[in-house]
């Protein structure tokens, strides 16, 4: 069974190889608001699944900024839409990586991400993201959930 993207109106804890948008009902944001008050995507897929499944997930939802990769349900990395399609547009990339595990493709474009805690203020998160290196300036922001 292939993963699907589910749009959710409430917070979800974890959906292996599935995902959705959380915090659909937005309150009025204030200067002291934190990242957990923003709408964000939570889409995960196991790194051993095929590259074709990434294509399907990105095609199912055109606004999806990235997909979290997991290895045995533990965070293994993130693939952004921009990086994924940049690499897949190279000659023969689709043929080379579509049937192979995602982990093989991920080795080619692994970038260090700046994960931020969901209890960080939006103002502080904005400042931190503006200071990121140019090669990841347009990459999605990873938000770590606090339990």
N, CA, C and O atoms as CSV, one atom per row, in Angstrom:
chain,resi,resn,atom,element,x,y,z
A,1,UNK,N,N,0.838,-1.180,0.000
A,1,UNK,CA,C,0.000,0.000,0.000
A,1,UNK,C,C,0.881,1.240,0.000
A,1,UNK,O,O,1.827,1.330,0.783
A,2,UNK,N,N,0.582,2.186,-0.861
A,2,UNK,CA,C,1.370,3.401,-0.951
A,2,UNK,C,C,0.870,4.426,0.052
A,2,UNK,O,O,-0.309,4.436,0.406
A,3,UNK,N,N,1.783,5.302,0.515
A,3,UNK,CA,C,1.364,6.319,1.466
A,3,UNK,C,C,0.443,7.338,0.817
A,3,UNK,O,O,0.487,7.553,-0.395
A,4,UNK,N,N,-0.374,7.951,1.621
A,4,UNK,CA,C,-1.259,9.007,1.156
A,4,UNK,C,C,-1.043,10.229,2.028
A,4,UNK,O,O,-0.568,10.120,3.158
A,5,UNK,N,N,-1.384,11.365,1.514
A,5,UNK,CA,C,-1.334,12.584,2.296
A,5,UNK,C,C,-2.743,12.871,2.767
A,5,UNK,O,O,-3.680,12.932,1.970
A,6,UNK,N,N,-2.882,13.043,4.044
A,6,UNK,CA,C,-4.183,13.326,4.617
A,6,UNK,C,C,-4.156,14.725,5.206
A,6,UNK,O,O,-3.285,15.033,6.020
A,7,UNK,N,N,-5.075,15.559,4.817
A,7,UNK,CA,C,-5.182,16.886,5.414
A,7,UNK,C,C,-5.990,16.757,6.691
A,7,UNK,O,O,-7.126,16.283,6.680
A,8,UNK,N,N,-5.404,17.174,7.764
A,8,UNK,CA,C,-6.043,17.054,9.067
A,8,UNK,C,C,-6.384,18.435,9.606
A,8,UNK,O,O,-5.679,19.403,9.321
A,9,UNK,N,N,-7.433,18.533,10.362
A,9,UNK,CA,C,-7.812,19.791,11.003
A,9,UNK,C,C,-7.377,19.824,12.467
A,9,UNK,O,O,-7.490,20.865,13.115
A,10,UNK,N,N,-6.891,18.723,12.990
A,10,UNK,CA,C,-6.441,18.700,14.372
A,10,UNK,C,C,-5.029,18.143,14.427
A,10,UNK,O,O,-4.532,17.598,13.441
A,11,UNK,N,N,-4.390,18.279,15.563
A,11,UNK,CA,C,-3.011,17.795,15.710
A,11,UNK,C,C,-2.989,16.274,15.607
A,11,UNK,O,O,-3.898,15.590,16.079
A,12,UNK,N,N,-1.935,15.759,14.982
A,12,UNK,CA,C,-1.755,14.315,14.903
A,12,UNK,C,C,-0.420,13.979,15.531
A,12,UNK,O,O,0.528,14.757,15.429
A,13,UNK,N,N,-0.338,12.859,16.163
A,13,UNK,CA,C,0.896,12.481,16.851
A,13,UNK,C,C,1.917,11.903,15.891
A,13,UNK,O,O,3.030,12.421,15.796
A,14,UNK,N,N,1.573,10.861,15.187
A,14,UNK,CA,C,2.525,10.241,14.279
A,14,UNK,C,C,1.760,9.379,13.295
A,14,UNK,O,O,0.841,8.647,13.665
A,15,UNK,N,N,2.145,9.475,12.062
A,15,UNK,CA,C,1.497,8.666,11.045
A,15,UNK,C,C,2.594,8.103,10.157
A,15,UNK,O,O,3.019,8.785,9.224
A,16,UNK,N,N,3.074,6.880,10.407
A,16,UNK,CA,C,4.151,6.335,9.595
A,16,UNK,C,C,3.753,6.252,8.129
A,16,UNK,O,O,2.704,5.706,7.785
A,17,UNK,N,N,4.599,6.796,7.282
A,17,UNK,CA,C,4.418,6.802,5.824
A,17,UNK,C,C,3.141,7.510,5.399
A,17,UNK,O,O,2.646,7.307,4.290
A,18,UNK,N,N,2.624,8.321,6.266
A,18,UNK,CA,C,1.448,9.118,5.948
A,18,UNK,C,C,1.664,10.487,6.551
A,18,UNK,O,O,2.693,10.730,7.182
A,19,UNK,N,N,0.740,11.361,6.375
A,19,UNK,CA,C,0.923,12.669,6.975
A,19,UNK,C,C,-0.267,13.547,6.783
A,19,UNK,O,O,-1.342,13.098,6.386
A,20,UNK,N,N,-0.067,14.805,7.069
A,20,UNK,CA,C,-1.135,15.759,6.903
A,20,UNK,C,C,-0.724,17.109,7.401
A,20,UNK,O,O,0.398,17.321,7.859
A,21,UNK,N,N,-1.649,18.007,7.301
A,21,UNK,CA,C,-1.411,19.354,7.784
A,21,UNK,C,C,-2.005,19.439,9.171
A,21,UNK,O,O,-3.126,18.984,9.395
A,22,UNK,N,N,-1.269,20.016,10.105
A,22,UNK,CA,C,-1.765,20.114,11.462
A,22,UNK,C,C,-2.024,21.570,11.810
A,22,UNK,O,O,-1.518,22.486,11.162
A,23,UNK,N,N,-2.816,21.754,12.839
A,23,UNK,CA,C,-3.193,23.090,13.295
A,23,UNK,C,C,-3.936,23.849,12.215
A,23,UNK,O,O,-3.580,24.986,11.908
A,24,UNK,N,N,-4.953,23.251,11.637
A,24,UNK,CA,C,-5.712,23.893,10.578
A,24,UNK,C,C,-6.503,25.105,11.037
A,24,UNK,O,O,-6.724,26.025,10.250
A,25,UNK,N,N,-6.936,25.126,12.294
A,25,UNK,CA,C,-7.689,26.272,12.809
A,25,UNK,C,C,-6.708,27.249,13.442
A,25,UNK,O,O,-6.248,27.032,14.563
A,26,UNK,N,N,-6.389,28.312,12.736
A,26,UNK,CA,C,-5.372,29.243,13.195
A,26,UNK,C,C,-5.950,30.295,14.134
A,26,UNK,O,O,-6.912,30.982,13.789
A,27,UNK,N,N,-5.357,30.418,15.331
A,27,UNK,CA,C,-5.747,31.502,16.222
A,27,UNK,C,C,-5.079,32.795,15.737
A,27,UNK,O,O,-4.246,32.773,14.831
A,28,UNK,N,N,-5.452,33.900,16.344
A,28,UNK,CA,C,-4.768,35.152,16.034
A,28,UNK,C,C,-3.361,35.076,16.600
A,28,UNK,O,O,-3.174,34.800,17.786
A,29,UNK,N,N,-2.371,35.321,15.750
A,29,UNK,CA,C,-0.981,35.251,16.187
A,29,UNK,C,C,-0.580,36.561,16.844
A,29,UNK,O,O,-1.007,37.643,16.442
A,30,UNK,N,N,0.258,36.427,17.870
A,30,UNK,CA,C,0.766,37.570,18.607
A,30,UNK,C,C,2.282,37.587,18.486
A,30,UNK,O,O,2.875,36.647,17.956
A,31,UNK,N,N,2.901,38.635,18.970
A,31,UNK,CA,C,4.349,38.750,18.912
A,31,UNK,C,C,5.029,37.612,19.670
A,31,UNK,O,O,6.113,37.174,19.282
A,32,UNK,N,N,4.415,37.135,20.729
A,32,UNK,CA,C,5.011,36.059,21.527
A,32,UNK,C,C,4.546,34.658,21.088
A,32,UNK,O,O,4.844,33.677,21.770
A,33,UNK,N,N,3.837,34.549,19.987
A,33,UNK,CA,C,3.368,33.249,19.483
A,33,UNK,C,C,4.547,32.346,19.162
A,33,UNK,O,O,5.627,32.807,18.793
A,34,UNK,N,N,4.310,31.040,19.313
A,34,UNK,CA,C,5.360,30.057,19.042
A,34,UNK,C,C,5.047,29.281,17.772
A,34,UNK,O,O,3.952,29.380,17.219
A,35,UNK,N,N,6.022,28.515,17.325
A,35,UNK,CA,C,5.854,27.729,16.094
A,35,UNK,C,C,4.691,26.757,16.182
A,35,UNK,O,O,4.064,26.454,15.167
A,36,UNK,N,N,4.390,26.262,17.382
A,36,UNK,CA,C,3.305,25.285,17.507
A,36,UNK,C,C,1.942,25.887,17.174
A,36,UNK,O,O,0.975,25.147,16.990
A,37,UNK,N,N,1.846,27.204,17.093
A,37,UNK,CA,C,0.591,27.860,16.753
A,37,UNK,C,C,0.404,28.017,15.242
A,37,UNK,O,O,-0.668,28.416,14.787
A,38,UNK,N,N,1.428,27.710,14.477
A,38,UNK,CA,C,1.354,27.805,13.021
A,38,UNK,C,C,0.878,26.487,12.420
A,38,UNK,O,O,1.011,25.430,13.036
A,39,UNK,N,N,0.329,26.560,11.225
A,39,UNK,CA,C,-0.005,25.339,10.487
A,39,UNK,C,C,1.298,24.755,9.950
A,39,UNK,O,O,2.161,25.488,9.468
A,40,UNK,N,N,1.436,23.445,10.033
A,40,UNK,CA,C,2.626,22.811,9.486
A,40,UNK,C,C,2.275,21.434,8.956
A,40,UNK,O,O,1.267,20.836,9.332
A,41,UNK,N,N,3.142,20.944,8.066
A,41,UNK,CA,C,2.967,19.626,7.466
A,41,UNK,C,C,3.702,18.592,8.283
A,41,UNK,O,O,4.770,18.863,8.833
A,42,UNK,N,N,3.130,17.404,8.361
A,42,UNK,CA,C,3.814,16.272,8.970
A,42,UNK,C,C,3.578,15.075,8.064
A,42,UNK,O,O,2.573,14.375,8.182
A,43,UNK,N,N,4.518,14.855,7.162
A,43,UNK,CA,C,4.426,13.737,6.234
A,43,UNK,C,C,5.705,12.933,6.385
A,43,UNK,O,O,6.805,13.466,6.240
A,44,UNK,N,N,5.557,11.655,6.676
A,44,UNK,CA,C,6.699,10.780,6.921
A,44,UNK,C,C,6.658,9.586,5.982
A,44,UNK,O,O,5.591,9.132,5.569
A,45,UNK,N,N,7.847,9.087,5.656
A,45,UNK,CA,C,7.950,7.866,4.866
A,45,UNK,C,C,9.220,7.137,5.286
A,45,UNK,O,O,10.237,7.768,5.576
A,46,UNK,N,N,9.161,5.831,5.317
A,46,UNK,CA,C,10.334,5.025,5.659
A,46,UNK,C,C,11.374,5.134,4.551
A,46,UNK,O,O,11.037,5.105,3.367
A,47,UNK,N,N,12.615,5.257,4.935
A,47,UNK,CA,C,13.727,5.476,4.009
A,47,UNK,C,C,13.989,4.258,3.110
A,47,UNK,O,O,14.687,4.376,2.103
A,48,UNK,N,N,13.448,3.117,3.459
A,48,UNK,CA,C,13.621,1.904,2.641
A,48,UNK,C,C,12.559,1.772,1.551
A,48,UNK,O,O,12.634,0.860,0.728
A,49,UNK,N,N,11.569,2.673,1.533
A,49,UNK,CA,C,10.554,2.641,0.478
A,49,UNK,C,C,11.182,3.128,-0.824
A,49,UNK,O,O,12.274,3.696,-0.809
A,50,UNK,N,N,10.508,2.913,-1.940
A,50,UNK,CA,C,11.093,3.265,-3.245
A,50,UNK,C,C,10.956,4.759,-3.538
A,50,UNK,O,O,10.063,5.429,-3.020
A,51,UNK,N,N,11.850,5.261,-4.369
A,51,UNK,CA,C,11.828,6.654,-4.779
A,51,UNK,C,C,10.533,7.045,-5.467
A,51,UNK,O,O,10.115,8.201,-5.391
A,52,UNK,N,N,9.890,6.092,-6.141
A,52,UNK,CA,C,8.598,6.365,-6.791
A,52,UNK,C,C,7.564,6.880,-5.799
A,52,UNK,O,O,6.711,7.695,-6.150
A,53,UNK,N,N,7.642,6.410,-4.577
A,53,UNK,CA,C,6.667,6.814,-3.573
A,53,UNK,C,C,6.836,8.281,-3.188
A,53,UNK,O,O,5.859,8.951,-2.852
A,54,UNK,N,N,8.070,8.784,-3.235
A,54,UNK,CA,C,8.279,10.218,-3.009
A,54,UNK,C,C,7.609,11.027,-4.112
A,54,UNK,O,O,6.951,12.032,-3.842
A,55,UNK,N,N,7.779,10.585,-5.354
A,55,UNK,CA,C,7.160,11.271,-6.491
A,55,UNK,C,C,5.650,11.307,-6.295
A,55,UNK,O,O,5.020,12.344,-6.500
A,56,UNK,N,N,5.072,10.185,-5.901
A,56,UNK,CA,C,3.622,10.117,-5.706
A,56,UNK,C,C,3.156,11.056,-4.598
A,56,UNK,O,O,2.138,11.733,-4.742
A,57,UNK,N,N,3.899,11.098,-3.495
A,57,UNK,CA,C,3.517,11.985,-2.396
A,57,UNK,C,C,3.576,13.446,-2.821
A,57,UNK,O,O,2.660,14.217,-2.535
A,58,UNK,N,N,4.648,13.826,-3.499
A,58,UNK,CA,C,4.760,15.213,-3.955
A,58,UNK,C,C,3.690,15.547,-4.992
A,58,UNK,O,O,3.190,16.671,-5.020
A,59,UNK,N,N,3.336,14.589,-5.840
A,59,UNK,CA,C,2.297,14.831,-6.841
A,59,UNK,C,C,0.904,14.904,-6.231
A,59,UNK,O,O,0.044,15.623,-6.740
A,60,UNK,N,N,0.670,14.172,-5.149
A,60,UNK,CA,C,-0.639,14.199,-4.486
A,60,UNK,C,C,-0.940,15.564,-3.892
A,60,UNK,O,O,-2.091,16.002,-3.875
A,61,UNK,N,N,0.095,16.235,-3.406
A,61,UNK,CA,C,-0.115,17.514,-2.745
A,61,UNK,C,C,0.897,18.541,-3.236
A,61,UNK,O,O,2.042,18.537,-2.783
A,62,UNK,N,N,0.502,19.413,-4.148
A,62,UNK,CA,C,1.431,20.378,-4.739
A,62,UNK,C,C,2.001,21.403,-3.760
A,62,UNK,O,O,3.012,22.035,-4.068
A,63,UNK,N,N,1.393,21.584,-2.604
A,63,UNK,CA,C,1.903,22.548,-1.627
A,63,UNK,C,C,2.832,21.925,-0.592
A,63,UNK,O,O,3.384,22.638,0.246
A,64,UNK,N,N,3.013,20.614,-0.637
A,64,UNK,CA,C,3.856,19.915,0.328
A,64,UNK,C,C,5.307,20.364,0.188
A,64,UNK,O,O,5.915,20.140,-0.859
A,65,UNK,N,N,5.877,20.995,1.217
A,65,UNK,CA,C,7.245,21.517,1.092
A,65,UNK,C,C,8.329,20.460,1.239
A,65,UNK,O,O,9.421,20.620,0.694
A,66,UNK,N,N,8.049,19.384,1.965
A,66,UNK,CA,C,9.058,18.355,2.176
A,66,UNK,C,C,8.468,17.142,2.857
A,66,UNK,O,O,7.332,17.157,3.332
A,67,UNK,N,N,9.273,16.082,2.893
A,67,UNK,CA,C,8.836,14.815,3.498
A,67,UNK,C,C,9.906,14.372,4.486
A,67,UNK,O,O,11.095,14.359,4.168
A,68,UNK,N,N,9.473,14.013,5.676
A,68,UNK,CA,C,10.386,13.520,6.704
A,68,UNK,C,C,10.681,12.055,6.432
A,68,UNK,O,O,9.772,11.257,6.201
A,69,UNK,N,N,11.951,11.714,6.462
A,69,UNK,CA,C,12.379,10.330,6.252
A,69,UNK,C,C,12.601,9.679,7.607
A,69,UNK,O,O,13.212,10.263,8.502
A,70,UNK,N,N,12.102,8.472,7.741
A,70,UNK,CA,C,12.285,7.730,8.984
A,70,UNK,C,C,12.955,6.400,8.704
A,70,UNK,O,O,12.825,5.836,7.618
A,71,UNK,N,N,13.668,5.909,9.695
A,71,UNK,CA,C,14.289,4.591,9.638
A,71,UNK,C,C,13.827,3.855,10.886
A,71,UNK,O,O,14.243,4.190,11.995
A,72,UNK,N,N,12.979,2.866,10.716
A,72,UNK,CA,C,12.362,2.162,11.842
A,72,UNK,C,C,11.656,3.153,12.771
A,72,UNK,O,O,11.787,3.069,13.992
A,73,UNK,N,N,10.921,4.074,12.194
A,73,UNK,CA,C,10.110,5.077,12.871
A,73,UNK,C,C,10.934,6.099,13.662
A,73,UNK,O,O,10.398,6.761,14.550
A,74,UNK,N,N,12.226,6.238,13.353
A,74,UNK,CA,C,13.084,7.251,13.956
A,74,UNK,C,C,13.520,8.212,12.853
A,74,UNK,O,O,13.758,7.795,11.720
A,75,UNK,N,N,13.622,9.483,13.182
A,75,UNK,CA,C,13.995,10.499,12.215
A,75,UNK,C,C,15.331,10.141,11.554
A,75,UNK,O,O,16.311,9.831,12.232
A,76,UNK,N,N,15.349,10.189,10.217
A,76,UNK,CA,C,16.573,9.888,9.461
A,76,UNK,C,C,16.978,11.052,8.564
A,76,UNK,O,O,18.109,11.094,8.082
A,77,UNK,N,N,16.072,11.994,8.335
A,77,UNK,CA,C,16.385,13.127,7.477
A,77,UNK,C,C,15.119,13.719,6.898
A,77,UNK,O,O,14.007,13.382,7.303
A,78,UNK,N,N,15.315,14.615,5.934
A,78,UNK,CA,C,14.191,15.278,5.292
A,78,UNK,C,C,14.531,15.518,3.835
A,78,UNK,O,O,15.659,15.880,3.501
A,79,UNK,N,N,13.549,15.316,2.969
A,79,UNK,CA,C,13.695,15.595,1.535
A,79,UNK,C,C,12.747,16.739,1.212
A,79,UNK,O,O,11.536,16.624,1.398
A,80,UNK,N,N,13.306,17.842,0.726
A,80,UNK,CA,C,12.447,18.959,0.347
A,80,UNK,C,C,11.996,18.775,-1.094
A,80,UNK,O,O,12.668,18.129,-1.898
A,81,UNK,N,N,10.863,19.345,-1.393
A,81,UNK,CA,C,10.332,19.297,-2.762
A,81,UNK,C,C,11.346,19.888,-3.736
A,81,UNK,O,O,11.607,19.311,-4.792
A,82,UNK,N,N,11.916,21.038,-3.382
A,82,UNK,CA,C,12.851,21.726,-4.263
A,82,UNK,C,C,14.068,20.856,-4.572
A,82,UNK,O,O,14.426,20.686,-5.738
A,83,UNK,N,N,14.699,20.309,-3.546
A,83,UNK,CA,C,15.893,19.472,-3.752
A,83,UNK,C,C,15.551,18.191,-4.513
A,83,UNK,O,O,16.293,17.765,-5.398
A,84,UNK,N,N,14.434,17.592,-4.160
A,84,UNK,CA,C,14.053,16.340,-4.800
A,84,UNK,C,C,13.885,16.531,-6.302
A,84,UNK,O,O,14.454,15.776,-7.091
A,85,UNK,N,N,13.109,17.531,-6.701
A,85,UNK,CA,C,12.874,17.716,-8.127
A,85,UNK,C,C,14.097,18.284,-8.849
A,85,UNK,O,O,14.261,18.081,-10.052
A,86,UNK,N,N,14.944,18.989,-8.122
A,86,UNK,CA,C,16.206,19.443,-8.715
A,86,UNK,C,C,17.059,18.236,-9.115
A,86,UNK,O,O,17.601,18.193,-10.219
A,87,UNK,N,N,17.173,17.263,-8.217
A,87,UNK,CA,C,17.974,16.078,-8.519
A,87,UNK,C,C,17.295,15.161,-9.528
A,87,UNK,O,O,17.960,14.553,-10.368
A,88,UNK,N,N,15.991,15.064,-9.447
A,88,UNK,CA,C,15.289,14.165,-10.363
A,88,UNK,C,C,15.212,14.732,-11.778
A,88,UNK,O,O,14.884,14.002,-12.713
A,89,UNK,N,N,15.508,16.012,-11.950
A,89,UNK,CA,C,15.498,16.594,-13.291
A,89,UNK,C,C,16.798,16.341,-14.050
A,89,UNK,O,O,16.878,16.620,-15.246
A,90,UNK,N,N,17.815,15.816,-13.367
A,90,UNK,CA,C,19.064,15.464,-14.048
A,90,UNK,C,C,18.816,14.274,-14.986
A,90,UNK,O,O,17.951,13.441,-14.713
A,91,UNK,N,N,19.566,14.196,-16.077
A,91,UNK,CA,C,19.375,13.065,-17.004
A,91,UNK,C,C,19.518,11.723,-16.280
A,91,UNK,O,O,20.453,11.520,-15.506
A,92,UNK,N,N,18.602,10.835,-16.536
A,92,UNK,CA,C,18.594,9.460,-16.032
A,92,UNK,C,C,18.315,9.315,-14.534
A,92,UNK,O,O,18.257,8.189,-14.038
A,93,UNK,N,N,18.142,10.405,-13.808
A,93,UNK,CA,C,17.915,10.303,-12.365
A,93,UNK,C,C,16.647,9.534,-12.038
A,93,UNK,O,O,16.649,8.669,-11.162
A,94,UNK,N,N,15.572,9.843,-12.733
A,94,UNK,CA,C,14.321,9.159,-12.450
A,94,UNK,C,C,14.469,7.657,-12.656
A,94,UNK,O,O,14.005,6.864,-11.837
A,95,UNK,N,N,15.111,7.271,-13.743
A,95,UNK,CA,C,15.320,5.845,-14.021
A,95,UNK,C,C,16.249,5.202,-12.984
A,95,UNK,O,O,16.051,4.049,-12.602
A,96,UNK,N,N,17.252,5.943,-12.535
A,96,UNK,CA,C,18.208,5.396,-11.566
A,96,UNK,C,C,17.622,5.243,-10.167
A,96,UNK,O,O,17.908,4.264,-9.479
A,97,UNK,N,N,16.813,6.196,-9.748
A,97,UNK,CA,C,16.393,6.228,-8.348
A,97,UNK,C,C,14.949,5.845,-8.087
A,97,UNK,O,O,14.588,5.613,-6.934
A,98,UNK,N,N,14.116,5.771,-9.097
A,98,UNK,CA,C,12.694,5.560,-8.843
A,98,UNK,C,C,12.378,4.208,-8.210
A,98,UNK,O,O,11.462,4.113,-7.393
A,99,UNK,N,N,13.110,3.175,-8.567
A,99,UNK,CA,C,12.824,1.842,-8.019
A,99,UNK,C,C,13.739,1.463,-6.855
A,99,UNK,O,O,13.530,0.437,-6.207
A,100,UNK,N,N,14.731,2.271,-6.595
A,100,UNK,CA,C,15.664,1.995,-5.493
A,100,UNK,C,C,15.151,2.629,-4.199
A,100,UNK,O,O,14.302,3.520,-4.231
A,101,UNK,N,N,15.676,2.160,-3.053
A,101,UNK,CA,C,15.255,2.758,-1.774
A,101,UNK,C,C,15.620,4.244,-1.704
A,101,UNK,O,O,16.616,4.678,-2.283
A,102,UNK,N,N,14.815,4.998,-1.002
A,102,UNK,CA,C,15.020,6.432,-0.846
A,102,UNK,C,C,16.375,6.724,-0.225
A,102,UNK,O,O,16.975,7.753,-0.535
A,103,UNK,N,N,16.880,5.847,0.646
A,103,UNK,CA,C,18.157,6.090,1.321
A,103,UNK,C,C,19.301,6.275,0.334
A,103,UNK,O,O,20.243,7.016,0.615
A,104,UNK,N,N,19.232,5.611,-0.822
A,104,UNK,CA,C,20.284,5.742,-1.839
A,104,UNK,C,C,20.231,7.134,-2.455
A,104,UNK,O,O,21.267,7.780,-2.614
A,105,UNK,N,N,19.059,7.594,-2.798
A,105,UNK,CA,C,18.892,8.937,-3.341
A,105,UNK,C,C,19.294,9.986,-2.310
A,105,UNK,O,O,19.934,10.980,-2.650
A,106,UNK,N,N,18.924,9.768,-1.070
A,106,UNK,CA,C,19.174,10.743,-0.009
A,106,UNK,C,C,20.673,10.980,0.200
A,106,UNK,O,O,21.068,12.077,0.597
A,107,UNK,N,N,21.495,9.995,-0.053
A,107,UNK,CA,C,22.947,10.154,0.093
A,107,UNK,C,C,23.483,11.234,-0.837
A,107,UNK,O,O,24.495,11.864,-0.528
A,108,UNK,N,N,22.823,11.457,-1.969
A,108,UNK,CA,C,23.308,12.421,-2.951
A,108,UNK,C,C,22.998,13.867,-2.586
A,108,UNK,O,O,23.732,14.768,-2.992
A,109,UNK,N,N,21.946,14.109,-1.842
A,109,UNK,CA,C,21.610,15.495,-1.547
A,109,UNK,C,C,21.323,15.780,-0.085
A,109,UNK,O,O,20.588,16.710,0.246
A,110,UNK,N,N,21.892,14.996,0.760
A,110,UNK,CA,C,21.734,15.205,2.200
A,110,UNK,C,C,22.288,16.580,2.582
A,110,UNK,O,O,23.452,16.884,2.321
A,111,UNK,N,N,21.454,17.395,3.195
A,111,UNK,CA,C,21.859,18.708,3.703
A,111,UNK,C,C,21.554,18.767,5.192
A,111,UNK,O,O,20.574,18.189,5.661
A,112,UNK,N,N,22.391,19.464,5.916
A,112,UNK,CA,C,22.113,19.666,7.333
A,112,UNK,C,C,20.953,20.650,7.463
A,112,UNK,O,O,20.982,21.737,6.886
A,113,UNK,N,N,19.963,20.270,8.202
A,113,UNK,CA,C,18.806,21.126,8.425
A,113,UNK,C,C,18.941,21.799,9.785
A,113,UNK,O,O,19.682,21.339,10.654
A,114,UNK,N,N,18.222,22.881,9.948
A,114,UNK,CA,C,18.170,23.577,11.222
A,114,UNK,C,C,16.849,23.230,11.888
A,114,UNK,O,O,15.837,23.882,11.630
A,115,UNK,N,N,16.843,22.204,12.749
A,115,UNK,CA,C,15.584,21.874,13.423
A,115,UNK,C,C,15.307,22.876,14.542
A,115,UNK,O,O,16.212,23.267,15.278
A,116,UNK,N,N,14.065,23.278,14.655
A,116,UNK,CA,C,13.644,24.215,15.694
A,116,UNK,C,C,12.569,23.551,16.544
A,116,UNK,O,O,11.734,22.804,16.035
A,117,UNK,N,N,12.600,23.828,17.826
A,117,UNK,CA,C,11.598,23.286,18.731
A,117,UNK,C,C,10.288,24.031,18.539
A,117,UNK,O,O,10.290,25.224,18.236
A,118,UNK,N,N,9.171,23.337,18.714
A,118,UNK,CA,C,7.865,23.963,18.515
A,118,UNK,C,C,7.566,25.036,19.545
A,118,UNK,O,O,6.645,25.831,19.355
A,119,UNK,N,N,8.328,25.076,20.639
A,119,UNK,CA,C,8.093,26.115,21.645
A,119,UNK,C,C,8.946,27.368,21.420
A,119,UNK,O,O,8.951,28.269,22.259
A,120,UNK,N,N,9.668,27.434,20.293
A,120,UNK,CA,C,10.436,28.623,19.922
A,120,UNK,C,C,9.462,29.672,19.388
A,120,UNK,O,O,8.519,29.345,18.667
A,121,UNK,N,N,9.695,30.921,19.745
A,121,UNK,CA,C,8.808,31.976,19.249
A,121,UNK,C,C,8.990,32.139,17.741
A,121,UNK,O,O,10.060,31.865,17.198
A,122,UNK,N,N,7.944,32.583,17.089
A,122,UNK,CA,C,7.988,32.796,15.644
A,122,UNK,C,C,9.040,33.835,15.298
A,122,UNK,O,O,9.723,33.717,14.281
A,123,UNK,N,N,9.174,34.852,16.137
A,123,UNK,CA,C,10.173,35.902,15.907
A,123,UNK,C,C,11.581,35.313,15.943
A,123,UNK,O,O,12.390,35.587,15.056
A,124,UNK,N,N,11.881,34.503,16.964
A,124,UNK,CA,C,13.208,33.885,17.069
A,124,UNK,C,C,13.457,32.891,15.938
A,124,UNK,O,O,14.571,32.798,15.423
A,125,UNK,N,N,12.428,32.157,15.555
A,125,UNK,CA,C,12.568,31.200,14.453
A,125,UNK,C,C,12.866,31.930,13.148
A,125,UNK,O,O,13.681,31.474,12.346
A,126,UNK,N,N,12.212,33.051,12.944
A,126,UNK,CA,C,12.450,33.844,11.732
A,126,UNK,C,C,13.885,34.335,11.698
A,126,UNK,O,O,14.540,34.267,10.658
A,127,UNK,N,N,14.375,34.825,12.814
A,127,UNK,CA,C,15.754,35.299,12.880
A,127,UNK,C,C,16.733,34.152,12.590
A,127,UNK,O,O,17.703,34.336,11.853
A,128,UNK,N,N,16.483,32.987,13.161
A,128,UNK,CA,C,17.371,31.839,12.948
A,128,UNK,C,C,17.358,31.388,11.493
A,128,UNK,O,O,18.405,31.053,10.938
A,129,UNK,N,N,16.194,31.376,10.881
A,129,UNK,CA,C,16.127,30.914,9.487
A,129,UNK,C,C,16.760,31.908,8.529
A,129,UNK,O,O,17.290,31.508,7.493
A,130,UNK,N,N,16.717,33.179,8.847
A,130,UNK,CA,C,17.352,34.173,7.990
A,130,UNK,C,C,18.879,34.098,8.054
A,130,UNK,O,O,19.564,34.635,7.183
A,131,UNK,N,N,19.405,33.443,9.070
A,131,UNK,CA,C,20.849,33.304,9.220
A,131,UNK,C,C,21.372,31.976,8.658
A,131,UNK,O,O,22.559,31.677,8.789
A,132,UNK,N,N,20.511,31.191,8.045
A,132,UNK,CA,C,20.940,29.909,7.486
A,132,UNK,C,C,21.858,30.139,6.293
A,132,UNK,O,O,21.795,31.191,5.657
A,133,UNK,N,N,22.716,29.157,5.982
A,133,UNK,CA,C,23.579,29.257,4.801
A,133,UNK,C,C,22.739,29.360,3.520
A,133,UNK,O,O,21.617,28.855,3.473
A,134,UNK,N,N,23.278,30.008,2.488
A,134,UNK,CA,C,22.510,30.207,1.246
A,134,UNK,C,C,22.010,28.910,0.610
A,134,UNK,O,O,20.933,28.909,0.013
A,135,UNK,N,N,22.753,27.806,0.717
A,135,UNK,CA,C,22.326,26.559,0.074
A,135,UNK,C,C,21.069,25.955,0.699
A,135,UNK,O,O,20.431,25.098,0.087
A,136,UNK,N,N,20.709,26.382,1.894
A,136,UNK,CA,C,19.460,25.882,2.493
A,136,UNK,C,C,18.474,27.011,2.781
A,136,UNK,O,O,17.515,26.813,3.526
A,137,UNK,N,N,18.691,28.167,2.213
A,137,UNK,CA,C,17.836,29.332,2.477
A,137,UNK,C,C,16.375,29.068,2.120
A,137,UNK,O,O,15.476,29.583,2.785
A,138,UNK,N,N,16.132,28.286,1.093
A,138,UNK,CA,C,14.751,28.040,0.656
A,138,UNK,C,C,14.228,26.670,1.061
A,138,UNK,O,O,13.184,26.234,0.575
A,139,UNK,N,N,14.936,26.000,1.936
A,139,UNK,CA,C,14.501,24.691,2.411
A,139,UNK,C,C,13.432,24.874,3.507
A,139,UNK,O,O,13.416,25.885,4.208
A,140,UNK,N,N,12.549,23.884,3.638
A,140,UNK,CA,C,11.524,23.959,4.697
A,140,UNK,C,C,12.161,23.988,6.090
A,140,UNK,O,O,13.311,23.591,6.273
A,141,UNK,N,N,11.409,24.452,7.033
A,141,UNK,CA,C,11.862,24.471,8.420
A,141,UNK,C,C,11.387,23.189,9.097
A,141,UNK,O,O,10.218,22.821,8.980
A,142,UNK,N,N,12.274,22.519,9.794
A,142,UNK,CA,C,11.913,21.332,10.556
A,142,UNK,C,C,11.533,21.768,11.966
A,142,UNK,O,O,12.283,22.483,12.631
A,143,UNK,N,N,10.369,21.331,12.408
A,143,UNK,CA,C,9.901,21.686,13.747
A,143,UNK,C,C,9.844,20.413,14.573
A,143,UNK,O,O,9.117,19.473,14.250
A,144,UNK,N,N,10.638,20.401,15.663
A,144,UNK,CA,C,10.644,19.250,16.572
A,144,UNK,C,C,9.500,19.379,17.560
A,144,UNK,O,O,9.328,20.417,18.200
A,145,UNK,N,N,8.732,18.327,17.675
A,145,UNK,CA,C,7.608,18.302,18.612
A,145,UNK,C,C,8.118,18.101,20.035
A,145,UNK,O,O,9.037,17.312,20.256
A,146,UNK,N,N,7.539,18.800,20.991
A,146,UNK,CA,C,7.867,18.653,22.399
A,146,UNK,C,C,6.747,17.850,23.037
A,146,UNK,O,O,5.580,18.233,22.966
A,147,UNK,N,N,7.103,16.746,23.655
A,147,UNK,CA,C,6.071,15.893,24.273
A,147,UNK,C,C,6.140,15.981,25.769
A,147,UNK,O,O,5.354,15.336,26.463
